[in-house]
Amino acid sequence: MRLPSVVLGVLVVTVFAACGQPAAPPSTPATTPPATSAAPAASGPVITAFQVIDDISCTGAQASVPMSWATRNAREVKFQVDNSLLSAGYPTNGVGDIVVPCDGREHSVVLQATGAGGQAAIARHVNTSNSPPPSTAPSVTAFDLLEDVTCTGSTVEVAAGWSTTNAQAVNFSVDGQPLPAAAGFPVTGAGNIQVPCDGKSHKVTLTATGTGAPASLSRSVNTSNTPTPPPVSGPVITAFTLIDDVTCSGAQASVPASWTTQNAQAVSFSVDGQPVSAGAGYPVSGVGKVPVPCDGREHLVLLVASGQGGQVSLARHVNTSNSPPPPTAPSISRFDVLDDVTCSGTTVEVSAAWVTQNTQAVSFSVDGQPLPAAAGFPVTGVGRIPVPCDGAAHKVTLTATGTGAPAALSRSVNTTVAAPSSPTTVPASVVAPATTTAGG
């Protein structure tokens, strides 16, 4: 899951370091007090990953939405769409599609894992679009936030980033309740959204208003304040998200991140292989910031969780931009991949969605190796990217070419090799034909 390009260097900061000032030094720890683990007791089911492509443009009665999920200690998983239980038999770990109505509305998708120790659930929102808005109407071109957070207290401030076009104002609501207008959010930028810290899922809706009908997109924030069980096995990273496309100024960018772990005694971060010196100050689960160079390049951010059973890690890529491209040059406004997948065999096809402008062609590479041009990817759309299924992290790069310098964005795909008894694809009877294009 990606978060949109956020202007870190020009905002009046309520979220990050003050605009135009140096980013938080590496010694700055996370901004929340040590928080409890998001995972239930070791014997209970744990959802270790759940991702969907959350903005879909579609035609017809239904949209087929790519998703991936992974669980631990689960006997079965089920999905709900708008509180209606799907009857298909899904594997406990997998990559596939889920069908939602193509009606121009938002839809709630809930993954429920059941095991001997009870149940665990995580929610996501999918926004469908079946007709383009008028060219002068307000639109939300990107909206994402840190969607799985572990917290203490009665509320938690969740970092979000968004961009709009033709908007005169934006406002937010949480579970249908508007936030005070005094919050003064910019029409494109970043901010903190306050949600209840109650162990439940909450819907955050961004609405852009201007001349014409307003536009809105919704996201889910899953909060956890579950007590930490005693360490009984190796550490597990149950969630790791960050804002992965940032526009910045100065020497460094301070990138918001959230993470949760189970059975970890400590977590640390590295950027491009160099340890972040604040690692000892990060809680095992929490929300904080990771400093990366603001140099117009991509950077690899690695989260490492250590415990009695050893170490585990997850990788993400952050793309920095310190100068806007020419207006006629190709650009990438959105690039999503399912970045944590459980798989079997030698390769896994990872769902991706992208939107570009001023582009004549797009191409992909995996770990620097170009995919065959015969793949024939559209300049805006969805597709599947073959990635080695070897238990390692892989860099997937999208390059858009046209008149002017090419544009490129990279994402990380972390693969986990499934046990032989765990199938990794949805049964054919529940995989709908691909009829969607990237949206948002």
N, C-alpha and C positions, 0 to 999 in steps of 0.2 A: 504494500500500500504506500502511495506517495503522498506527500504534502506539497502544496503549490509553492511556486516561487515567491518568496517572502522578502520584502525590501527591508533588510536589517539595518542598513546604514542611514535611512532617512526617516524613520518613524520616531514619534515621541514615545519613548519607551515606557510602557506599563508592564512589559513582559521581559524585555531583554535589557542589555546594557544601554545607557543613554546614547541617543543617536549622535553619530559623529565622534563619539568617544571611543577609546580603545575597548575592544571586547574584553569580557571577563578573563582575567589571567588564568592560566592552567591550574593555579592552586585553588580556584573557587570551586567548592563542592556543590552538590545538588542543592536546589532551593527549597526542598522540603525536608522536614525532620525524618529520621530513619523510620521507615514504614514497614508494615507487616507484609508477609508474602501473600501473593494473590492466589496461591494454590491451596486446596483443601488438604486434609490429612493424607499421608502418603498412600494409604490403602484405597482412598477414594479416587474417582475419575478426575483427570486433569485435561483441560483443553490447552494444548501447547501452541497451537496456531489455528487461526481462522481468518481467511481473507477473501474478499470478493472484489470484483471490478464494480465500483459503486455508482458510476454514472454511465448510463447506457442509452444510446439513440437507437430506435428500433422501428420496425414496421410490422403489420399484422396484429394478431390478437395476443401473442406472447413474445417475451424476450428470453433468450437463453444466456444466463449470466455465468461467466467463468468464476470458479472459486477453488480454494484448497483448504484442507484442514488436517490437523493431526491431534491425536489424543494419547493419553497414557492411562492405564488401569481402567479402560472402558470396555464393556462387553458389547455395547451397541451405541449407535448414534442415530439421531433423528433430526429432521429439519422441519421448521414451520415457516410458512410465508403468510404474513398478515394473520397470525394466530391459527392458521389452518395447517394441520399436521399432514405432511407428505407421507404417502404409504410405501414409497420405494425402499428397498433394503440397501442402505448405504454401508460401506466399509468403515471401520473405525479410523482409518487414515486414508486420504484420497485426494485426487485432483479431478474435477469434473465440472459440470454445468448444473445450475438450478434454474427452473422455469418460473418467471414472474409475469404478471400481466403487463402488457405493453399499452399503457393507458395514459402516459404523461404524468403519472403520479409517483410518489415515493412508496416503497414497500419494505416492511420489516422482515428480515431473515434471521431466524434464531437457530443456532446449533445447540443441541442438547445431548450430552454424553451421560450414559448410565452405566454404573458399575456396582460392585459389591458394597462400596462405601457410600452410595447415594447418587446424586446427580450434580452435574455442572452445566452451566449454560452461558453462552455469549451471543450478543445481538449485533447485527450490522444493518445498515440501511442502503437500499438500492434506489436510485432516482432514475426513472425512465422518461424519455422524451420522444414523442412521436410526430412532432412538427416543429420546424425551426421558428423562433420568435421573429417578429418584424425587425428589420435591420436597425431601427432606432430605439427599440424597446430595451429596457435594462436586462442584463443577463449576468449570471454567475459563471465565470469561466473556470474557476477552480475553488475548491473548499475542502480542506481536510484538517484534522486535528489529531491529537494524541488520544487514541480511542480506547486504550486499556490502561487504567491507572490504579495504583494501590495508594491508599491515602489514610490519614488520621483526621480526627476532628469532625465537624459537621458538614464542611464543604471543602472542595478542592478546586483550584484554578487550573484549567486545562488549556495549554497553549494551542492556538489555532492560527492558520494562515489562509488568506482568500484573495481572489482577484475578481473584479467585475468590469463590465463595459456598459456605457450609457447609464450609469447609476448616479443619482444625486445624493443618495443616502443608503446606509445599510443598517439593519437592526438584527438582533438575535433573540431567540426564545429558547427556553429549556423546558421540555415537557409541556409545551404550549403556553408557558408563562413568559411574557416579554421581559427582557432585561431593561433596566432603566435607560432612558434615552441619554441621560447624563454621562453614560459610559463613553460616548463620543468616538465611536469606531470609524476609522477611515474607510473609504469605498474600496480601496485595495490596500492590504497591509497585513498586520498581525496583531494579536491581542490575546488576553486570557479570558476564558469563559468560565464563570463560576457555576459548578454543578454540585448537587448533594453528594456527600461521601457516605453512602448508606449501603454499599454492597450490591447495588442494583444497576440496571442499564437505563440510561437517560438519552432522550432524543434532543439534539441541538440543531436548530433550524436557523439558517442565514437567509434573510430576505433583502433583496435589492430593489429599491424603488426609484422611479424616474418618470419620464414621459412614456406612457403606455402601461400595460399590465405589469405588476411586479413579478419578479422571478425569485424562486427559493430553492434551496437544496438542504437536505437533512443528513446528519451523521449520528452515529451511536457512540456514546461514551459508557464503557463498562467500568464501574468502580468496584474495588474490593477492599474491605477492611477486615478480612478473615485473620484470626490469630495464626501466628507461625507455628507449624508443628515442629517437634524436635527433629534434627537431622537423622535420617535413618538410611539414606542411600545417597547416590551421587547427585550433584547439583543439576538443576534444570532451569533453563531460561524459558519462561512461559510467555513473555511478550517483550518486544523491543521495537519501538517506533521512533522516528525522528523526522524533522522537516528536512527533506533531502534535496531541495532546489532553493538556493538562497541568493539574493542579490545584496551585495554588501559594499562597504567602503572601509578604508583603513587597512591595517595589517591582518586583522583576524575577524572572523565571524563567530558569534556565540550561538550555537545551534541547539534549539530545544529538543529534548529527548525524554522518553519515558520507558521504563523497563520494570519487569517483575521476574522474580526468581523463586525457586523452591530448593530447599536444602543447601543454600549457599551461605558461606561464612563471610565472603567478601566479593566485591565486584570491582573491576577496573576497566578502563578504556584505553585504547591506543588509536592514534591517527597516523595513517600511512606507515604503520609499523613502529611508531615512536610512542612510548607510554605517556599518557596524560598524568602529570604529577599529582593531580587531585584524586587519583584513583582510590587512595586510602580513605578519602572523605566522602565517597558516594555511599548511600545506603544500599542494601541488597535489593530493595525494591523502592522505586520512587520516581520523581520527576526532576530533571536538572538540565544543565547545559554543557555542551562539549565544544571547546574552542577548536576551530579549524582555520587554516590559512585562507585569507581572502585574496586569491590570486587568479581567479577566473578559470580554475581547473577543478577536476574531480578529486575527491579525497576518500580514502577507505577508513571507515570508523568501525572498530571492532570492540564488542562488549564481551568480556571474559568473566565468568562466574566460577569461583573456587569454593570447594567444600571438602569434606572428608573423603568423598569418593573420587576426587580428581578435579578436572576443569572442563568446562564446556564454553563454546563461544558462538556468537552470531555476528555476521558482518552486514553493514549497510554502506551505501555510497552517498556522499554529499557532493552536489555539483554547485560550485560557486560562480557568480558572475559579478564582475566589477565595472562593466561598461555595457550599455545597451547596444544591440546590433543595429545596423542600418535598417530603415523601415522596409526596404525591399528585399533584404536578405532572408534566407530561409531561417525559420525558428521552430522550436518545439514548445508548445504550450502545455502539453500533458503527456506523461509517459508512466503507465502503471504496469507492474508485473506482480504476479503472485510470488512473493519473495521467500517464502518458507514452504517447502514441499517435501512430502514423504513419498518415496518411489521405490520401484523395483526394476530389474533389468539394467541395461547399460546406459540408457538415456531416458529422460522424461520431457514431455512437451509442456512447457510452461505458458499459461495464458498471459497475454499482454494486450494493452490498449494504448493508443497514442493519437495525438492531434498535432498537426503541423500547419504552418502558414508559409506562403511563398515557396513552396517545395515542389520540385519536379520528380523527385524519387527519394525513397528511404531505403536504408540497408541496416542490417544487424550484424553484430559480431559477438562471439562468446569467448571470453578470455583472450581477446585480441584476434581471434580467428574468424574471418568473415563467413557468413552463411552464404550458400549459393544464390546468385542473383535470380536463378530460376524460381526461387520461392515466391517472387512476384508480390511483395507486400504493397498495399495501397498507401498513399501518402497520409491518409487519416483512416483509422480503422482498428480492427482487432486481428489477432493471429496467435499462433502457437510457436514458441521458440524452443528448439531441441537443446537440452542442457545435459551434460553428463550426470548420471545418477551414481555418485561415488561418495556421498557423505561429506562433501566439501562445499565451500562457497565459490560461486562463479560470477564473474562480471559480465553483464549483458549491456551492450552499448547500442543505442539507436542513433543513426546519423541521417540528417536531412540535407539534401543537396539541391541547389537551384542556382539562381543568379547571385553571385556573391559568395562569401566564405560559408562553408558548411557549418551546421549546428549539430551538437552531439550531447546526449545525456546518457548516463550510466546508472544501472541499478544492480543490486546484489541479489542473487538467488542462492539460498542455503538449502542444500539437499540433505535428507536423512534417508538412509537405506532401510526399508521396511523389513520386519521379520518375515520369513517365508509364509507364515500363516495369515499375514495381513494383506489383503488385496489393496491396490492403490488407485483403482479407477472406478467410477460410478458404473453400475450395470448399464448396458446399452439401452435398455428399455426406458431409462430415465434421463438419457443425454439427448437434449433437443438439438436440431440442426442449428448451426451458427447463422443467425439472421441479424446480428447486431453490429453496430459500429460504435467506436468510442464516442463518449459524450462528455458533457460537463464543461 
